[in-house]
Amino acid sequence: MEWSKMSRLGVVLILCVILASPMGAAAETVQTGMTGYEETPLTLSTPASAEFKAKITDGTRIEYELSYRDTESTVTQAHIHLGRPAITGGIVLFLCTNLGNAPATVPTPQACPPAPATITGALTAADVVAQAAQGVAGGEFAEVVRAIRARATYVNVHTTGRPGGEVRGQLDHHHHDGD
C-alpha cells in the first residue's frame, strides 16, 4: 500500500515535534569522589573524603549534593573550580562558605556545616563567578556547563588547616537520565 503525500507529511511533522520536544533535553548527572591525593600543588595525606553528585537540568540549572567527612579541621568553604586534572583554577560556583567571601555579584551561598555533613542546593546563571583570566564572564552558565562536560572542572572542600583545599575531585560526566 502506497502512502499518500499527506500521510508522509504528517509523519514528518510528528517526528519534528518529537525531536524538538523537551524529551531531547534530558538531565545529565556528574559526580566525583574527593581525596587529598587530588589536591594541588601538593598532594595531601588526610583522612578526609567527600562525594559530590549533581544533575544538570536543561543546561540551565545544577542541583547538587555534597557530602564530606573526617576533615582534620573545620570546613570553611566548598566550590566548583575551572581547572583540568592536576591544575589549579579559579572558583566558578560557590557551594558553601563560612568566610563571607563570595563576590557581591552572586547570591549569598549557604553556610558550610561542621563535618560530617551533607549539603544540597541548586545553581543557576546568577551563581556563576566571573573568571576573566580563564574566559568565563559572570552569569555565563552555558560556559560552565561546557567546562563540566569537558572534564575541566573540579570540586574542592577547604578547611581552616588546609585553606587551599583538603579534598578535591575532578567532575566526571556520568550519564544521561533515561539512556
C-alpha positions in Angstrom: 0.0 0.0 0.0 1.5 3.4 -1.0 1.4 6.3 1.4 -0.1 9.5 0.2 1.8 12.7 0.3 -0.4 13.9 3.2 0.4 10.8 5.3 4.1 11.2 4.7 3.9 14.9 5.6 2.0 14.0 8.8 4.7 11.6 9.8 7.5 14.1 9.1 5.6 16.8 11.2 5.2 14.3 14.1 8.9 13.4 14.0 9.8 17.1 14.0 7.6 17.8 17.1 9.1 14.8 18.9 12.7 15.8 18.2 12.1 19.4 19.2 10.3 18.5 22.4 11.8 18.8 25.9 12.4 15.0 25.9 15.5 15.7 23.9 16.8 17.8 26.8 17.3 15.0 29.3 19.1 15.8 32.6 22.7 14.8 32.9 24.5 13.7 36.0 28.0 14.4 37.0 29.9 13.2 40.1 33.2 12.8 41.8 34.8 11.3 44.9 37.3 13.6 46.6 40.5 12.9 48.5 43.6 14.8 49.5 45.6 12.9 46.8 43.9 15.1 44.1 44.9 18.4 45.8 47.4 20.7 44.0 50.0 22.0 44.0 50.8 19.5 46.9 49.2 16.1 47.3 47.8 15.7 50.8 47.6 12.8 53.1 44.3 13.3 55.1 41.6 11.0 56.5 39.0 13.3 54.9 36.9 12.3 52.0 33.9 13.6 50.1 31.4 12.9 47.3 29.7 15.3 45.0 26.8 14.5 42.8 24.9 16.8 40.5 22.2 16.9 37.9 22.3 19.4 35.1 18.8 20.1 34.0 18.2 21.6 30.6 21.6 23.3 30.7 20.1 26.0 33.0 20.3 24.6 36.5 22.5 22.3 38.5 21.0 20.5 41.5 23.7 19.1 43.7 24.5 17.1 46.9 27.9 17.4 48.6 28.9 15.1 51.5 32.2 15.4 53.4 33.6 13.7 56.5 36.7 13.2 58.6 38.3 16.6 57.9 41.3 17.4 60.0 39.9 20.9 60.8 36.8 23.0 60.3 35.3 23.2 56.8 35.4 26.8 55.7 34.1 26.7 52.1 33.5 24.4 49.1 33.4 25.4 45.4 33.4 24.2 41.8 36.6 25.4 40.1 37.6 25.7 36.5 40.7 23.5 36.1 41.9 20.4 34.4 43.2 17.4 36.4 46.3 18.4 38.5 45.8 22.1 37.5 44.5 24.8 40.0 41.8 27.1 38.6 39.5 29.8 39.7 36.2 29.5 41.5 33.2 29.5 39.2 30.5 28.3 41.6 30.2 28.5 45.4 28.6 25.5 47.1 29.0 26.9 50.7 31.2 29.3 52.6 31.6 30.5 56.2 34.0 33.2 55.2 31.7 35.8 53.6 34.0 35.8 50.6 31.5 35.4 47.8 31.5 38.2 45.3 28.6 40.7 45.6 27.7 39.8 42.1 26.3 36.3 43.2 23.7 35.3 45.7 25.0 34.6 49.2 26.0 30.9 49.4 24.8 28.7 52.2 27.0 28.2 55.3 29.2 25.1 55.5 28.1 22.8 58.4 30.7 21.0 60.5 31.9 17.6 59.3 30.4 15.1 58.8 27.8 16.8 56.7 25.7 16.7 53.6 24.5 19.9 51.9 22.2 20.2 48.9 21.4 23.2 46.6 20.7 24.5 43.2 22.9 26.7 41.0 21.9 28.9 38.0 23.4 31.6 35.9 23.1 34.0 38.8 25.6 32.0 40.8 28.4 32.0 38.2 31.5 33.8 39.4 33.5 35.7 36.7 36.9 34.3 36.0 38.0 36.7 33.3 41.6 35.3 33.1 40.0 31.9 32.3 37.4 33.3 29.8 34.3 33.0 32.0 32.1 36.0 32.5 29.7 36.4 35.4 26.5 34.6 34.7 27.9 32.6 31.8 26.3 29.4 32.9 26.5 27.7 29.5 30.3 28.1 29.5 30.5 26.4 33.0 28.3 23.6 31.8 30.6 23.1 28.7 33.6 23.0 31.0 31.9 20.4 33.2 31.2 18.3 30.1 34.8 18.6 29.0 36.0 17.4 32.4 37.6 20.8 33.0 36.1 21.5 36.5 36.7 20.1 39.9 35.1 20.3 43.4 37.2 21.4 46.3 36.5 21.4 50.1 38.6 23.9 52.0 39.3 23.8 55.8 41.0 26.1 58.3 44.0 23.8 58.4 44.1 23.4 54.6 42.9 26.8 53.3 44.0 25.8 49.7 41.8 22.7 49.9 41.8 19.5 51.9 40.0 17.2 49.4 39.4 17.6 45.7 37.9 15.6 42.8 37.5 16.2 39.1 33.9 16.3 37.9 33.1 13.5 35.5 30.1 13.1 33.3 28.2 10.1 34.5 25.2 9.5 32.2 22.1 11.0 30.6 19.0 10.1 32.6 16.8 7.8 30.6 19.6 6.4 28.5 
